[in-house]
């Protein structure tokens, strides 16, 4: 449907694409990944015709409509419904029920579709633009970070909607969990090239990792062999008896292709600095209530929470229900109307607020702003952390006043990293981070020795980090003692019950008898035997594949030692394929193991 051939694009000295290409087929839902600045959004602009390539071409069939999420806000109609209905195709202007359904899924409450769209926040106006492009049903839909202004319920609704998308789709998002739940293929922009493979991001990234590891090992062995050859040539160049051999070695060396060292790809580095904490309880709030206006009903009432020294708590729910207000109360930045707030006298808090970037001193440099959060004012440590936040060299000396919104967010995260703390309070920390940085953040939170309270709509993070939840739902908040997957299984989101976007168990509407429950339990347990046998088969296959990998790596080292280029190429291909097979086996093992555990819990 869409074909990109020999595409080249540069901005000054920065080369984004160099003779790159891929093809989209009918029904492809393509997850587009690559580091910030490597050309993902530029590719979208080229497809839309908003920019021109330096070389190559982008072709598509006649009358092939391309739609995209418009970030520019320009509302011209008097109601939200009328504005979003502008996306309906000619001849279908009366099908406003489709628009209303999409608006509801994106978080607009009943009655809000008749409000003036300009009375909504910028984030909600972006949602109107999203509704507009979704209802237009283009042949190819381009979505660049569509979840940035959505809460968790809208993100889940959108994922379900896009899984049923009838045309083609290209998606850029920092949320790999969201992407993998939707995409049929992954396209990786990496080292000026594009690679498209079926399946999830993890499969492709592991394949690339193996290939680059093989390349680097081959390069190092090749360099070692070159130095040996050059040493021989330099030693015997002046000896007539060795002239023939020396000339032969020189010619062989000139013919041998030199493997180039791969450029380092910058990554954010997270390592939160913990501090010893002896007490079991860090912070307790009892029956707190809060409201911004004294003459209005309180926004929050009956807030009760005890935070232990190793707790991992997530505050989740729709936007506008008081999640950030609760976080500010926990941080001590707001004073409650009533209730008790008790924190341990030795407690050191680290608080990341969505709007923290407004508090940065515009006259300080990046390094100075980070150092200001360090009790010891260690400028060397501040420069190191600035580097881990991708402010290397002179970039650490830039004034915060000239930074972009994403760069300011990285400075705020750097301030959290430098100061030792016991409790991290994080309000939407993944905003402005790319997928690799989100992964680094999750790993750092898992390793952090203190406690974490986090607000996020990133379901990948929710599945990995928290073990307790504060859930805003149905006009109230409640504490769920368990993980996010357990919450989805045992409680679930009320708005999703009965929604065709989501699977739900159907018991036929009647109560299950004890006899029926015993029968179902017996059937579940009986079905586990072949599944457990399958798990064992996967484990044995993985062990065999890993042993074969080690054998191939030894063979590759030997081939590099003797400079056997054909063997190096053949073994490298085998290693790459074996790496892909191993990744697939691990994914199958993970799925089968999760199924066993799920059935055992049900039984």
C-alpha positions, 0 to 999 in steps of 0.5 A, spaced: 500 500 500 505 504 501 512 503 499 519 507 501 525 506 496 532 508 497 530 514 502 535 519 504 534 525 508 539 530 512 539 536 516 545 540 515 551 535 517 546 530 521 544 524 516 537 521 518 536 516 512 541 513 507 538 509 502 533 506 506 526 503 505 520 499 507 513 497 504 507 496 508 502 491 506 494 491 506 492 491 514 499 492 517 499 496 523 506 498 524 510 500 530 515 505 529 521 505 534 528 509 534 531 514 538 529 521 539 532 525 533 533 519 529 527 521 524 521 518 526 517 524 526 521 526 520 518 520 516 511 522 518 512 529 515 515 526 508 509 521 508 504 527 508 508 531 503 510 536 509 517 535 507 521 533 501 526 527 501 533 529 499 533 522 495 529 516 493 521 516 493 515 514 497 509 511 493 502 509 494 496 508 490 491 513 487 486 515 492 489 513 498 487 517 503 492 518 509 490 521 516 494 524 521 493 526 528 494 534 528 498 537 534 496 544 531 489 547 535 484 550 531 477 550 533 472 553 529 465 550 531 461 552 536 460 545 539 465 539 541 460 534 537 460 539 531 468 540 531 469 532 531 464 531 526 468 535 521 472 529 520 466 525 517 467 523 510 462 527 504 456 523 504 456 520 511 455 527 515 449 524 519 453 519 522 454 523 528 453 517 533 460 514 531 463 521 533 459 521 540 462 513 541 469 516 539 468 522 544 466 518 549 472 513 549 476 518 549 474 521 556 468 526 554 463 525 559 455 525 557 453 532 555 460 535 554 459 534 546 455 540 546 460 544 550 464 550 546 471 546 544 475 552 546 473 552 553 477 545 554 484 545 556 489 544 550 490 536 552 482 535 551 482 539 544 488 534 542 483 529 544 478 532 539 483 532 533 484 525 535 477 524 534 476 527 528 482 523 524 479 517 527 472 518 525 475 520 518 477 513 517 483 514 512 486 508 508 493 510 512 493 512 519 499 516 522 499 517 530 505 520 533 504 520 541 497 519 541 497 517 548 500 524 551 494 527 553 490 521 555 488 518 561 489 510 563 482 509 561 482 513 554 489 509 553 486 502 554 480 504 550 484 507 544 488 500 544 482 496 543 479 501 538 486 501 534 486 493 534 480 493 530 482 498 525 481 496 518 486 500 514 493 501 515 496 504 521 503 507 523 504 508 530 510 512 534 509 512 542 514 511 548 509 506 551 512 499 548 506 496 552 501 500 548 505 499 541 506 491 542 498 490 544 496 494 537 502 492 532 502 487 527 509 489 525 515 493 528 519 498 523 526 500 527 529 506 524 537 505 526 543 507 524 540 511 518 537 505 515 529 502 516 528 494 518 521 492 518 519 485 521 513 481 524 512 481 531 513 485 537 518 490 539 522 486 543 523 481 538 526 486 533 531 489 539 534 483 541 535 481 534 539 487 533 542 487 539 545 480 537 547 482 530 551 488 533 554 484 539 557 479 533 559 485 529 563 488 535 566 481 536 568 480 529 571 487 528 575 486 534 578 480 532 579 483 525 583 489 528 587 484 532 589 480 526 590 486 522 595 489 527 599 482 527 599 482 519 602 490 520 607 488 525 609 482 520 609 487 514 613 492 518 618 487 521 620 484 514 619 489 509 626 491 508 628 483 508 629 481 500 628 474 502 621 476 505 619 481 499 614 476 496 611 474 502 610 481 505 607 483 498 602 478 498 600 480 505 600 487 503 595 485 498 591 481 502 590 486 507 588 491 502 583 487 499 580 485 506 574 489 508 575 493 514 569 492 519 567 499 522 566 501 529 559 502 530 557 509 533 554 509 540 547 511 541 546 515 547 541 513 553 538 516 559 542 513 565 537 512 571 540 510 578 536 513 584 540 514 590 537 511 596 539 512 603 538 508 609 532 508 613 531 504 619 523 505 621 518 501 618 513 506 616 515 513 612 509 517 612 502 516 614 495 520 612 489 519 616 482 521 614 485 527 610 480 532 606 482 537 601 478 543 597 481 548 593 475 553 594 473 554 601 465 555 599 466 549 595 465 541 596 472 538 598 475 535 592 478 529 596 475 526 602 477 520 607 484 519 604 488 514 608 494 511 606 500 508 610 507 508 606 512 503 608 519 503 607 519 498 601 512 500 598 511 501 591 504 504 590 501 507 584 495 512 584 491 510 577 484 513 574 481 518 570 484 525 569 481 530 573 479 526 579 484 528 584 490 524 583 495 530 582 492 533 588 493 527 592 500 527 590 501 534 593 498 532 599 503 526 600 509 531 598 506 536 603 505 542 598 498 542 600 495 543 607 489 539 608 482 542 610 482 536 616 485 530 618 492 528 620 499 528 616 505 524 619 512 523 616 518 520 620 522 526 622 528 523 618 524 522 612 527 525 605 522 526 599 524 526 592 518 529 588 517 530 581 511 534 579 508 535 572 509 542 572 516 542 576 520 545 570 516 552 571 520 552 578 527 551 574 531 558 575 532 560 568 539 563 570 542 557 572 546 552 567 543 545 567 549 542 572 548 548 577 540 546 577 542 539 578 547 541 583 542 545 587 538 539 589 545 536 592 546 537 600 553 537 598 553 541 592 558 536 588 559 540 582 563 534 579 557 529 581 552 534 578 556 534 571 556 526 571 548 526 572 547 531 567 551 527 562 547 521 564 541 525 562 544 526 555 547 533 557 554 531 555 560 536 555 558 543 554 550 542 553 551 541 561 553 549 561 546 551 557 542 555 561 535 552 563 531 558 560 533 556 553 531 548 554 525 545 551 520 542 555 523 535 554 530 537 556 527 541 562 523 535 564 530 531 564 533 536 568 528 535 574 529 528 573 537 529 574 535 533 581 532 527 583 538 522 582 543 527 585 540 527 592 539 521 597 532 520 598 528 515 602 521 516 598 520 518 591 513 521 589 513 521 581 507 524 577 507 522 570 515 521 570 514 518 563 512 524 559 517 527 554 521 520 555 522 516 549 521 508 549 528 506 551 528 512 557 522 509 559 525 502 560 531 505 564 526 508 568 523 502 570 529 498 571 531 504 576 525 504 580 525 496 581 532 497 583 531 503 588 532 501 595 526 506 598 519 507 597 515 509 590 509 512 589 507 514 582 502 517 578 502 514 570 498 511 565 503 507 562 501 500 563 507 497 562 510 501 568 504 499 572 505 491 570 512 491 573 513 496 578 507 497 583 504 492 588 499 496 591 494 501 588 490 507 590 484 507 585 480 513 583 473 510 580 466 511 580 467 518 584 471 515 589 478 512 591 480 506 594 486 502 596 487 495 592 492 491 596 495 487 590 498 488 583 495 492 577 494 485 573 491 483 579 486 489 579 484 488 572 483 481 573 479 481 580 476 488 579 477 491 573 475 498 570 467 500 571 467 503 564 470 497 560 464 492 562 460 491 557 465 495 552 466 491 545 473 493 545 474 489 551 474 481 553 469 479 558 467 473 562 460 471 560 457 466 565 450 466 561 447 470 566 446 465 572 449 463 578 454 457 578 453 451 583 458 448 587 457 442 583 459 446 577 465 449 580 468 443 582 467 440 575 470 446 572 476 446 577 477 439 575 477 440 568 482 446 569 487 442 573 486 436 568 488 441 562 495 443 565 498 437 564 500 438 557 501 445 558 506 444 563 509 439 558 510 444 553 513 449 558 518 443 559 519 443 552 521 450 551 526 450 557 529 444 554 529 448 547 532 454 550 538 450 553 539 447 547 539 453 543 544 457 548 549 451 548 549 452 540 550 459 541 556 458 545 559 453 540 557 458 534 561 464 538 567 459 539 567 458 531 566 465 530 572 467 534 576 462 530 574 464 523 576 471 525 583 469 528 584 466 521 581 472 517 576 467 514 571 472 511 566 467 508 566 463 515 565 470 519 559 472 514 556 465 515 556 464 522 554 471 523 547 469 520 547 463 523 548 467 530 542 472 528 537 467 526 539 463 532 538 469 537 531 470 534 529 463 535 531 464 542 527 470 543 521 467 540 522 461 545 523 465 551 516 469 549 513 462 548 515 460 555 513 466 558 506 466 555 505 458 557 508 459 564 503 465 565 497 461 563 499 455 568 500 460 573 493 463 571 490 456 571 493 454 578 490 460 581 483 459 578 483 452 580 
